Amino acid sequence: MAEPSSAEQPLPVRTVARHLGDWINRLGRVWVEGQITQIGRSPGTVFLTLRDPVADVSLSVTCARAVAEAIALEEGSCVVIDAKPGFYLTRGTLSLVAHEIRPIGMGELLARIERLKVLLGQEGLFAADRKQPLPFLPGVVGLVTGRASAAERDVLENARRRWPAVRFDIKNVAVQGHLAVEQCIDALKALDGNVDVIVIARGGGSVEDLLPFSDEALLRAVSRCRTPVVSAIGHEPDTPLLDYVADVRCSTPTDAGKRVVPDVREEKQRISMLRDRARRVAVGTVDREQTRLNQALSRPVMAEPTRLVGERRYEVEALRDRASRSITGLLDRAQSDLTHTLARVVSLSPQATLDRGYAVVQLPDGTVLRDSDEVVLGEALRVRLAKGELHVTAG
């Protein structure tokens, strides 16, 4: 239980340190895994710095010289340590006292890489739809590689041979060992968003040498990049996990130099071919249309434009005369029919009968008288003649 304290009754530093030491001592011995980043030796003791590459956390480790010399310790080696945590009151520091150190074998390393590959694949970091296409002609290429390395030379020479005007922003980092992951991540952060494509290049090496490029922290940093990333690690058989996370995988740094920029000679040849093709299409179109125009000009109507008008004029005049004759004939026939009809009407008209000397006798109401018995003595009658009429009284 923590001792009571207040502003008026604070605990001394020694008391707090003693409680911390007591709590840490209760942990007992634990097995710890990490990467050795620093080794120091004294006559009887070896001092190590054990780093977690994913979380970037380090712990100091002390061990007897006999324990350390039981295996070949090197900076960058991955080991598991049987140690007991200890808290040193005088310095106020936490340290691990190692009782046994075991190297992580190659089989175990490969198995861990395979497990990490499965995990990242399930998270979708290898998915094809996450891959970004490379720009056709990048203005600036970011290069993350070792200082004055063969990989740097191969990328630069091959890229400039293909496109002499290409510009590079080079970040020289450690490409193996315990500093490689941290420096590569820092280089990625510095280049992301400031260049058009990033190339991570390293020459060939053993599985241990290429371990940083299968580190989870580096892989997740690459997956977060907004800029397309090209992986050019080792040779053709080498396949670190970076190859799966990167947007483009190149078999060698030389291949990366060829992939990130186009070949100026090929582009000039392609432009020349397209220009020749366009010229052939244009000339062919002009020639074809010129042929059609010549054929049109060779027709009689184009040689004598008024000929067609003349032919059409004669046709129009003939049609007009025909129409005139047709209309005249129709009018004549209609006049003849009208004359005959009029003659029939006249012949059937009561007026014609009257003109021959007959008369029409009508009663006062206008009824034509046909029988003398219908007349009353003294009744007024109306007699219509051919010209005029008479009013008489029946007697």
C-alpha positions as CSV (number, residue, x, y, z in Angstrom):
1,M,0.0,0.0,0.0
2,A,1.2,3.5,-0.8
3,E,2.2,5.6,2.2
4,P,-0.1,8.6,2.8
5,S,1.3,11.9,1.6
6,S,0.3,15.5,1.2
7,A,1.7,18.9,0.4
8,E,2.4,19.4,4.1
9,Q,3.8,15.9,4.6
10,P,5.6,14.8,1.3
11,L,7.5,11.6,0.9
12,P,11.3,11.7,0.5
13,V,12.8,10.7,-2.8
14,R,14.5,7.7,-1.1
15,T,11.1,6.4,0.1
16,V,9.5,6.6,-3.3
17,A,12.5,5.0,-4.9
18,R,12.5,2.2,-2.3
19,H,8.8,1.5,-3.1
20,L,9.5,1.5,-6.8
21,G,12.3,-1.0,-6.2
22,D,10.1,-3.2,-4.1
23,W,7.3,-3.3,-6.8
24,I,9.8,-4.0,-9.6
25,N,11.5,-6.8,-7.6
26,R,8.2,-8.6,-7.2
27,L,8.1,-9.2,-11.0
28,G,10.6,-12.0,-10.8
29,R,12.5,-13.3,-13.8
30,V,11.0,-12.9,-17.3
31,W,12.0,-13.8,-20.8
32,V,12.4,-10.7,-22.9
33,E,12.8,-10.5,-26.7
34,G,14.5,-7.6,-28.5
35,Q,17.3,-6.4,-30.7
36,I,20.7,-5.5,-29.4
37,T,21.6,-2.0,-30.4
38,Q,24.7,-1.3,-28.2
39,I,27.3,-3.5,-26.5
40,G,29.7,-2.2,-23.8
41,R,32.2,-4.3,-21.8
42,S,34.0,-4.0,-18.6
43,P,36.4,-6.4,-16.9
44,G,33.6,-8.5,-15.3
45,T,30.3,-7.2,-16.8
46,V,28.8,-6.7,-20.2
47,F,26.3,-3.9,-20.7
48,L,23.7,-4.2,-23.5
49,T,20.9,-2.0,-24.9
50,L,17.9,-4.1,-25.8
51,R,15.4,-2.4,-28.2
52,D,11.9,-3.2,-29.4
53,P,12.0,-2.2,-33.1
54,V,8.2,-1.8,-33.4
55,A,7.5,0.4,-30.3
56,D,11.0,2.1,-30.3
57,V,11.5,1.3,-26.6
58,S,14.9,0.4,-25.1
59,L,16.0,-1.2,-21.9
60,S,19.5,-1.5,-20.3
61,V,20.7,-5.0,-19.7
62,T,23.7,-6.1,-17.5
63,C,25.1,-9.6,-17.4
64,A,28.1,-11.4,-16.3
65,R,30.9,-11.7,-18.9
66,A,30.5,-15.5,-19.0
67,V,26.8,-15.2,-19.8
68,A,27.5,-12.8,-22.7
69,E,30.4,-14.8,-24.1
70,A,28.3,-17.9,-24.2
71,I,27.1,-16.7,-27.7
72,A,28.4,-14.4,-30.3
73,L,26.8,-11.1,-29.6
74,E,26.7,-8.5,-32.3
75,E,24.8,-5.2,-32.7
76,G,21.7,-5.8,-34.6
77,S,21.3,-9.4,-33.4
78,C,17.8,-10.5,-32.2
79,V,17.9,-12.4,-28.9
80,V,15.7,-13.6,-26.1
81,I,17.0,-13.0,-22.6
82,D,16.1,-14.6,-19.2
83,A,16.4,-11.6,-16.9
84,K,15.2,-10.2,-13.7
85,P,14.2,-6.5,-13.6
86,G,16.0,-4.4,-11.1
87,F,15.8,-0.8,-9.9
88,Y,19.0,1.0,-8.8
89,L,18.1,3.4,-6.0
90,T,21.3,5.5,-6.3
91,R,20.8,6.2,-10.0
92,G,17.0,5.9,-10.2
93,T,17.2,3.7,-13.3
94,L,15.6,0.5,-14.4
95,S,17.7,-2.3,-15.7
96,L,17.5,-6.0,-16.5
97,V,20.0,-8.5,-15.0
98,A,20.4,-11.2,-17.6
99,H,21.0,-14.8,-16.5
100,E,20.8,-16.4,-19.9
101,I,20.9,-15.1,-23.5
102,R,19.7,-17.1,-26.5
103,P,20.0,-16.0,-30.1
104,I,16.9,-16.3,-32.3
105,G,17.6,-18.9,-34.9
106,M,17.1,-18.5,-38.6
107,G,14.1,-20.8,-38.7
108,E,12.4,-18.8,-36.0
109,L,13.1,-15.5,-37.8
110,L,11.6,-16.9,-41.0
111,A,8.6,-18.3,-39.1
112,R,8.0,-14.9,-37.5
113,I,8.3,-13.1,-40.9
114,E,5.7,-15.6,-42.3
115,R,3.3,-14.9,-39.4
116,L,3.7,-11.2,-39.9
117,K,3.0,-11.7,-43.6
118,V,-0.2,-13.5,-42.8
119,L,-1.3,-10.8,-40.3
120,L,-0.6,-7.9,-42.7
121,G,-2.3,-9.7,-45.5
122,Q,-5.4,-10.2,-43.5
123,E,-5.3,-6.4,-42.7
124,G,-5.3,-5.7,-46.4
125,L,-1.9,-4.1,-46.6
126,F,-1.0,-6.2,-49.6
127,A,-4.3,-5.6,-51.5
128,A,-4.0,-4.6,-55.1
129,D,-6.6,-1.8,-54.8
130,R,-4.3,0.0,-52.4
131,K,-1.5,0.2,-54.9
132,Q,-0.8,3.6,-56.3
133,P,0.3,3.9,-60.0
134,L,3.7,5.5,-60.7
135,P,3.7,8.9,-62.3
136,F,4.6,8.8,-66.0
137,L,7.4,11.4,-65.7
138,P,8.2,12.3,-62.0
139,G,9.7,15.7,-61.4
140,V,11.7,14.6,-58.4
141,V,12.4,11.0,-57.3
142,G,13.1,10.3,-53.6
143,L,15.8,7.7,-53.0
144,V,16.3,6.0,-49.7
145,T,19.5,3.9,-49.8
146,G,22.9,3.4,-48.2
147,R,25.6,6.1,-48.5
148,A,27.8,5.6,-51.6
149,S,26.3,2.1,-52.1
150,A,26.1,0.1,-55.3
151,A,22.3,0.3,-55.1
152,E,22.5,4.1,-55.1
153,R,24.8,4.1,-58.1
154,D,22.7,1.6,-60.1
155,V,19.5,3.6,-59.5
156,L,21.0,6.9,-60.4
157,E,23.0,5.7,-63.5
158,N,20.1,3.8,-65.0
159,A,17.5,6.5,-64.4
160,R,19.7,9.2,-65.8
161,R,20.7,7.1,-68.8
162,R,17.0,6.8,-69.6
163,W,16.0,10.4,-68.7
164,P,19.0,12.7,-68.2
165,A,16.9,15.5,-66.8
166,V,15.5,13.5,-63.8
167,R,16.2,15.0,-60.4
168,F,16.8,13.0,-57.2
169,D,16.3,13.8,-53.5
170,I,18.6,11.2,-51.8
171,K,18.3,10.2,-48.2
172,N,21.3,8.1,-47.1
173,V,20.4,5.7,-44.3
174,A,21.6,2.5,-42.7
175,V,20.3,-0.4,-44.7
176,Q,21.1,-3.1,-42.1
177,G,21.5,-3.3,-38.4
178,H,19.5,-1.9,-35.5
179,L,19.4,1.7,-36.9
180,A,18.1,0.8,-40.3
181,V,14.4,0.8,-39.5
182,E,14.3,4.0,-37.6
183,Q,16.4,5.9,-40.2
184,C,14.3,4.5,-43.1
185,I,11.1,5.6,-41.4
186,D,12.5,9.1,-40.8
187,A,13.6,9.3,-44.5
188,L,10.1,8.3,-45.6
189,K,8.5,11.0,-43.5
190,A,10.8,13.6,-44.9
191,L,10.2,12.6,-48.5
192,D,6.4,11.8,-48.4
193,G,4.5,14.6,-50.1
194,N,7.7,16.4,-51.3
195,V,8.6,14.1,-54.2
196,D,6.6,12.3,-56.9
197,V,7.8,8.8,-56.1
198,I,10.0,7.1,-53.4
199,V,12.5,4.3,-54.2
200,I,13.8,2.2,-51.3
201,A,16.9,0.5,-52.6
202,R,19.5,-2.0,-51.2
203,G,21.8,-4.5,-52.7
204,G,21.7,-8.2,-52.0
205,G,22.6,-9.8,-48.7
206,S,21.8,-12.5,-46.3
207,V,18.4,-13.0,-44.6
208,E,19.7,-11.3,-41.5
209,D,20.9,-8.3,-43.5
210,L,17.5,-7.8,-45.1
211,L,15.5,-8.2,-41.8
212,P,14.9,-4.4,-41.5
213,F,12.8,-4.5,-44.7
214,S,10.5,-7.0,-43.1
215,D,10.1,-5.0,-40.0
216,E,6.5,-4.3,-39.0
217,A,7.1,-0.6,-38.1
218,L,8.7,0.1,-41.5
219,L,6.0,-1.8,-43.4
220,R,3.2,0.2,-41.7
221,A,5.1,3.5,-42.4
222,V,5.2,2.6,-46.1
223,S,1.5,1.7,-46.1
224,R,0.7,5.2,-44.8
225,C,2.7,7.0,-47.5
226,R,0.7,9.2,-49.8
227,T,3.5,9.0,-52.4
228,P,4.0,5.9,-54.5
229,V,6.7,3.7,-53.0
230,V,9.0,1.4,-55.1
231,S,10.7,-1.5,-53.4
232,A,14.1,-2.5,-54.8
233,I,15.7,-4.7,-52.2
234,G,18.3,-7.3,-53.0
235,H,18.2,-9.5,-56.0
236,E,15.5,-11.4,-57.8
237,P,15.2,-14.3,-55.2
238,D,15.1,-11.9,-52.3
239,T,11.5,-11.1,-51.2
240,P,11.3,-9.1,-48.0
241,L,7.8,-8.1,-46.9
242,L,8.4,-4.6,-48.2
243,D,8.0,-6.0,-51.7
244,Y,4.4,-6.9,-50.8
245,V,3.5,-3.6,-49.1
246,A,5.2,-1.2,-51.7
247,D,3.1,0.0,-54.6
248,V,5.7,-1.4,-57.1
249,R,8.2,-4.2,-56.6
250,C,11.4,-4.2,-58.6
251,S,13.7,-7.2,-58.7
252,T,16.9,-5.1,-58.3
253,P,18.0,-1.4,-57.9
254,T,18.9,-1.5,-61.6
255,D,15.3,-2.4,-62.4
256,A,14.0,0.4,-60.2
257,G,16.1,2.9,-62.1
258,K,14.4,1.7,-65.3
259,R,10.9,1.7,-63.9
260,V,10.6,5.1,-62.3
261,V,11.3,7.2,-65.5
262,P,10.6,6.6,-69.1
263,D,13.3,6.1,-71.8
264,V,13.8,9.4,-73.6
265,R,14.8,7.5,-76.8
266,E,11.7,5.3,-76.7
267,E,9.5,8.3,-76.1
268,K,11.1,10.2,-79.0
269,Q,10.7,7.2,-81.2
270,R,7.0,6.9,-80.1
271,I,6.4,10.6,-80.8
272,S,8.1,10.3,-84.2
273,M,5.9,7.3,-85.0
274,L,2.8,9.1,-83.9
275,R,3.8,12.2,-85.9
276,D,4.4,10.1,-89.0
277,R,1.1,8.4,-88.5
278,A,-0.7,11.7,-88.1
279,R,1.0,13.0,-91.2
280,R,-0.1,9.9,-93.2
281,V,-3.6,10.2,-92.0
282,A,-3.7,13.9,-92.9
283,V,-2.2,13.4,-96.3
284,G,-4.4,10.5,-97.1
285,T,-7.5,12.5,-96.1
286,V,-6.5,15.4,-98.3
287,D,-5.7,13.1,-101.2
288,R,-9.0,11.3,-100.9
289,E,-11.0,14.5,-100.7
290,Q,-9.0,15.9,-103.7
291,T,-9.9,12.9,-105.7
292,R,-13.6,13.3,-104.8
293,L,-13.4,17.0,-105.8
294,N,-11.8,16.2,-109.1
295,Q,-14.4,13.6,-109.8
296,A,-17.1,16.1,-109.0
297,L,-15.5,18.7,-111.2
298,S,-15.2,16.3,-114.1
299,R,-19.0,15.8,-114.3
300,P,-20.9,17.5,-117.2
301,V,-23.0,19.6,-114.8
302,M,-19.9,21.1,-113.3
303,A,-18.3,21.7,-116.7
304,E,-21.5,23.5,-118.0
305,P,-23.6,24.5,-114.9
306,T,-26.4,26.1,-117.0
307,R,-27.0,22.9,-118.8
308,L,-29.0,21.4,-116.0
309,V,-31.0,24.7,-115.7
310,G,-31.8,24.6,-119.4
311,E,-32.9,21.0,-119.3
312,R,-35.1,21.8,-116.3
313,R,-36.5,24.9,-118.0
314,Y,-37.7,22.9,-121.0
315,E,-39.4,20.4,-118.7
316,V,-41.0,23.2,-116.7
317,E,-42.3,24.9,-119.9
318,A,-43.7,21.5,-121.2
319,L,-45.4,20.9,-117.9
320,R,-46.8,24.5,-117.9
321,D,-48.2,24.1,-121.4
322,R,-49.7,20.7,-120.5
323,A,-51.3,22.2,-117.4
324,S,-52.6,25.1,-119.5
325,R,-54.2,22.8,-122.0
326,S,-55.6,20.6,-119.3
327,I,-57.2,23.6,-117.6
328,T,-58.6,25.0,-120.9
329,G,-60.0,21.6,-121.7
330,L,-61.6,21.3,-118.3
331,L,-63.1,24.8,-118.7
332,D,-64.5,24.1,-122.2
333,R,-66.1,20.9,-121.0
334,A,-67.5,22.6,-118.0
335,Q,-68.9,25.4,-120.2
336,S,-70.5,22.9,-122.6
337,D,-72.1,21.0,-119.7
338,L,-73.4,24.3,-118.2
339,T,-74.9,25.3,-121.6
340,H,-76.7,22.0,-122.0
341,T,-77.9,22.1,-118.4
342,L,-79.2,25.6,-118.9
343,A,-81.0,24.6,-122.0
344,R,-82.6,21.7,-120.2
345,V,-83.6,24.1,-117.3
346,V,-85.0,26.6,-119.7
347,S,-87.0,23.9,-121.6
348,L,-88.4,22.6,-118.4
349,S,-89.2,26.0,-116.9
350,P,-92.9,27.2,-116.7
351,Q,-91.7,30.4,-118.3
352,A,-91.1,28.5,-121.6
353,T,-94.7,27.2,-121.5
354,L,-96.0,30.7,-120.9
355,D,-93.8,32.0,-123.8
356,R,-95.7,29.6,-126.1
357,G,-99.0,31.3,-125.2
358,Y,-100.2,29.5,-122.2
359,A,-101.3,31.2,-118.9
360,V,-101.3,30.1,-115.3
361,V,-104.4,30.8,-113.2
362,Q,-103.8,31.0,-109.4
363,L,-106.2,31.4,-106.5
364,P,-105.6,34.3,-104.2
365,D,-103.5,32.2,-101.9
366,G,-101.1,31.4,-104.9
367,T,-102.5,27.8,-105.5
368,V,-102.4,26.9,-109.2
369,L,-106.0,26.3,-110.4
370,R,-106.4,23.0,-112.2
371,D,-110.1,22.3,-112.0
372,S,-113.0,24.9,-112.7
373,D,-115.0,23.3,-109.9
374,E,-112.5,24.7,-107.4
375,V,-113.5,28.3,-108.3
376,V,-116.4,30.1,-106.5
377,L,-118.5,32.5,-108.5
378,G,-117.2,36.0,-108.1
379,E,-113.8,34.9,-106.6
380,A,-110.8,36.9,-107.6
381,L,-108.2,35.1,-109.7
382,R,-104.7,35.8,-110.8
383,V,-103.7,35.0,-114.3
384,R,-99.9,34.9,-115.1
385,L,-98.9,35.5,-118.8
386,A,-95.6,35.3,-120.5
387,K,-95.2,39.0,-119.8
388,G,-97.1,40.4,-116.9
389,E,-100.3,39.1,-115.1
390,L,-104.0,39.9,-114.9
391,H,-106.4,40.0,-112.0
392,V,-109.9,38.8,-113.0
393,T,-113.2,37.8,-111.2
394,A,-114.7,34.4,-111.9
395,G,-118.2,34.7,-113.6
